[in-house]
Amino acid sequence: MIHSFDALILGGGAAGLMCAIEAGKRQRRVAVLEHADRLGKKILISGGGRCNFTNLHCRPDNFLSSNPHFAKSALARYTPADFIALVEKHRIPYHEKTLGQLFCDHSARDILGMLEEECRAAGVIIFLNTEIREVSRTTAFVARTAGAEFRAPVLVVATGGLSIPKIGATSFGYDLARQFGLMIRETRPGLVPLVLDADDRSRYCDLSGVSAEVIASCNGHQFREKMLITHRGLSGPAILQISSYWKAPHQIRIDLAPSAELTAVFHNPKTPRNLTALRSEFRKILPARFADRWLDLHAPASWTNPALAAIERQAHAWAITPAGTEGFEKAEVTCGGVDTDELSAKTMESRKLPGLFFVGEVVDVTGHLGGFNFQWAWASGAAAGRAL
Ligand SMILES: Cc1cc2nc3c(=O)[nH]c(=O)nc-3n(C[C@H](O)[C@H](O)[C@H](O)COP(=O)(O)OP(=O)(O)OC[C@H]3O[C@@H](n4cnc5c(N)ncnc54)[C@H](O)[C@@H]3O)c2cc1C
């Protein structure tokens, strides 16, 4: 059986659906081919089930890419305000949680339902359970499944990244890019918990569940948010954010007491200089169990002013060398992907092969935690959809 369309969109996630809606609104006959049994599974599990669908403070420097300028054009032409207008049109209640992050009041299902309704209104045809066996290009693009053939002059690859394989993530988009001769920037897990080596695990991981506000930094980037100790290492927003910039064997540095001077009390000559007094100062800033443990492992060499200054410095730059990450099984995103040099920043179309587009996470553009990855999916999807 042969199906012919103006455009085929591979992948019915955030970017693919937005692309389909924008193209459908322009009277293109669009098909979305999705291998799962339903659309937008990642949208449903996002933001703890409430989908952090955008961020009010979205700026180009909230994104990692080999070309930091690439995302600017698409982000400027489809902004958080554009997506919020759509959410409000569908009367979906939402709220700002923190730092400009917008979440649904009820459920991520509201966002998926909205996209499905917009697809219906735009005449988009959805094919679920559609496993593409191969894609070729003669006069048009041809995508073959076990029993059918889909043809169109335009193909949009929106198959996402490698994170969470158990809900359908595949390397399909990268494989297809390679097949058509496009370069791929090395992929690695991003927004992912870090794993400590055996020694550090035995030092800290029995404190699993303890959290503190810190500044985590690595390779010239820093994030002030919560850090969480896990049974294998470190997580929490500060660590997830910095994980996208971390590569083995680099160190990360953690300021355990941002803006506080832990040893200030010792400027007073009446304060006794001993571990009890120091512990009490650390406990004012950090959870008691962690404060005690950290001091047990980093006791000052003496109680002189230079030794106190050294412990102060150390607490603001605790150096940890992670053994690795929890991998794509636990990563929220994939860093790297289709090289942006291969694509038009305005339309996401391949420079080498006109008619071939890449949108969303499969492209080498990765957002910080906080709604930025969806904003990139909406913006890049819209950029392509308006160009089809
Ligand atoms: C647990 C979790 C929580 C998250 N929470 C947030 C959040 O709150 N805010 C935020 O901004 N970002 C969040 N993200 C990141 C965000 O979900 C992604 O960046 C975003 O979904 C990427 O959109 P996409 O359309 O490019 O890819 P996806 O949404 O992954 O969509 C790709 C689609 O392609 C399909 N597909 C894959 N291979 C094939 C194939 N061979 N044939 C056909 N179809 C295929 C998949 O089944 C999927 O439906 C979260 C990610 C995870 C894992």
The ligand as an SDF file (V2000), in Angstrom:
LIG
                    3D

 53 58  0  0  0  0  0  0  0  0999 V2000
   11.8630   11.8800   32.4560 C   0  0  0  0  0  0  0  0  0  0  0  0
   11.9640   13.1060   31.5810 C   0  0  0  0  0  0  0  0  0  0  0  0
   11.3860   14.3000   31.9860 C   0  0  0  0  0  0  0  0  0  0  0  0
   11.5020   15.4380   31.2050 C   0  0  0  0  0  0  0  0  0  0  0  0
   10.9170   16.5860   31.6310 N   0  0  0  0  0  0  0  0  0  0  0  0
   11.0420   17.7100   30.8940 C   0  0  0  0  0  0  0  0  0  0  0  0
   10.3900   18.9140   31.2770 C   0  0  0  0  0  0  0  0  0  0  0  0
    9.6060   18.9510   32.2490 O   0  0  0  0  0  0  0  0  0  0  0  0
   10.6250   20.0420   30.5290 N   0  0  0  0  0  0  0  0  0  0  0  0
   11.4120   20.0300   29.4040 C   0  0  0  0  0  0  0  0  0  0  0  0
   11.5820   21.0670   28.7630 O   0  0  0  0  0  0  0  0  0  0  0  0
   12.0010   18.8740   28.9750 N   0  0  0  0  0  0  0  0  0  0  0  0
   11.8120   17.7250   29.6860 C   0  0  0  0  0  0  0  0  0  0  0  0
   12.3900   16.5720   29.2430 N   0  0  0  0  0  0  0  0  0  0  0  0
   13.0910   16.5870   27.9460 C   0  0  0  0  0  0  0  0  0  0  0  0
   12.0410   16.5570   26.8190 C   0  0  0  0  0  0  0  0  0  0  0  0
   11.1120   15.5230   27.0780 O   0  0  0  0  0  0  0  0  0  0  0  0
   12.6930   16.3210   25.4550 C   0  0  0  0  0  0  0  0  0  0  0  0
   13.7600   17.2200   25.2570 O   0  0  0  0  0  0  0  0  0  0  0  0
   11.6790   16.4810   24.3450 C   0  0  0  0  0  0  0  0  0  0  0  0
   10.6430   15.5290   24.5080 O   0  0  0  0  0  0  0  0  0  0  0  0
   12.3290   16.2970   22.9850 C   0  0  0  0  0  0  0  0  0  0  0  0
   11.3250   16.3520   22.0070 O   0  0  0  0  0  0  0  0  0  0  0  0
   11.5060   15.5580   20.6360 P   0  0  0  0  0  0  0  0  0  0  0  0
   10.2000   15.6890   19.9250 O   0  0  0  0  0  0  0  0  0  0  0  0
   12.7440   15.9710   19.9600 O   0  0  0  0  0  0  0  0  0  0  0  0
   11.7130   14.0440   21.0610 O   0  0  0  0  0  0  0  0  0  0  0  0
   10.6680   13.0430   21.8090 P   0  0  0  0  0  0  0  0  0  0  0  0
    9.6880   13.8210   22.6080 O   0  0  0  0  0  0  0  0  0  0  0  0
   11.5370   12.0620   22.4570 O   0  0  0  0  0  0  0  0  0  0  0  0
    9.8830   12.4080   20.6020 O   0  0  0  0  0  0  0  0  0  0  0  0
   10.4730   11.5260   19.6880 C   0  0  0  0  0  0  0  0  0  0  0  0
    9.3860   10.6150   19.1640 C   0  0  0  0  0  0  0  0  0  0  0  0
    9.9220    9.8170   18.1230 O   0  0  0  0  0  0  0  0  0  0  0  0
    9.5000    8.4860   18.2950 C   0  0  0  0  0  0  0  0  0  0  0  0
   10.4570    7.6260   17.6340 N   0  0  0  0  0  0  0  0  0  0  0  0
   11.7310    7.3190   18.0230 C   0  0  0  0  0  0  0  0  0  0  0  0
   12.2910    6.5080   17.1240 N   0  0  0  0  0  0  0  0  0  0  0  0
   11.3700    6.2910   16.1510 C   0  0  0  0  0  0  0  0  0  0  0  0
   11.3640    5.5420   14.9630 C   0  0  0  0  0  0  0  0  0  0  0  0
   12.4230    4.8240   14.5970 N   0  0  0  0  0  0  0  0  0  0  0  0
   10.2500    5.5470   14.1780 N   0  0  0  0  0  0  0  0  0  0  0  0
    9.1500    6.2810   14.5510 C   0  0  0  0  0  0  0  0  0  0  0  0
    9.0890    7.0050   15.6850 N   0  0  0  0  0  0  0  0  0  0  0  0
   10.1930    7.0140   16.4550 C   0  0  0  0  0  0  0  0  0  0  0  0
    9.4370    8.2970   19.8030 C   0  0  0  0  0  0  0  0  0  0  0  0
    8.6130    7.2020   20.1610 O   0  0  0  0  0  0  0  0  0  0  0  0
    8.8770    9.6430   20.2390 C   0  0  0  0  0  0  0  0  0  0  0  0
    7.4700    9.6610   20.2460 O   0  0  0  0  0  0  0  0  0  0  0  0
   12.2470   15.4070   29.9880 C   0  0  0  0  0  0  0  0  0  0  0  0
   12.8080   14.1970   29.5710 C   0  0  0  0  0  0  0  0  0  0  0  0
   12.6640   13.0640   30.3490 C   0  0  0  0  0  0  0  0  0  0  0  0
   13.2810   11.7770   29.8430 C   0  0  0  0  0  0  0  0  0  0  0  0
  1  2  1  0
  2  3  1  0
  2 52  2  0
  3  4  2  0
  4  5  1  0
  4 50  1  0
  5  6  2  0
  6  7  1  0
  6 13  1  0
  7  8  2  0
  7  9  1  0
  9 10  1  0
 10 11  2  0
 10 12  1  0
 12 13  2  0
 13 14  1  0
 14 15  1  0
 14 50  1  0
 15 16  1  0
 16 17  1  0
 16 18  1  0
 18 19  1  0
 18 20  1  0
 20 21  1  0
 20 22  1  0
 22 23  1  0
 23 24  1  0
 24 25  2  0
 24 26  1  0
 24 27  1  0
 27 28  1  0
 28 29  2  0
 28 30  1  0
 28 31  1  0
 31 32  1  0
 32 33  1  0
 33 34  1  0
 33 48  1  0
 34 35  1  0
 35 36  1  0
 35 46  1  0
 36 37  1  0
 36 45  1  0
 37 38  2  0
 38 39  1  0
 39 40  1  0
 39 45  2  0
 40 41  1  0
 40 42  2  0
 42 43  1  0
 43 44  2  0
 44 45  1  0
 46 47  1  0
 46 48  1  0
 48 49  1  0
 50 51  2  0
 51 52  1  0
 52 53  1  0
M  END
$$$$
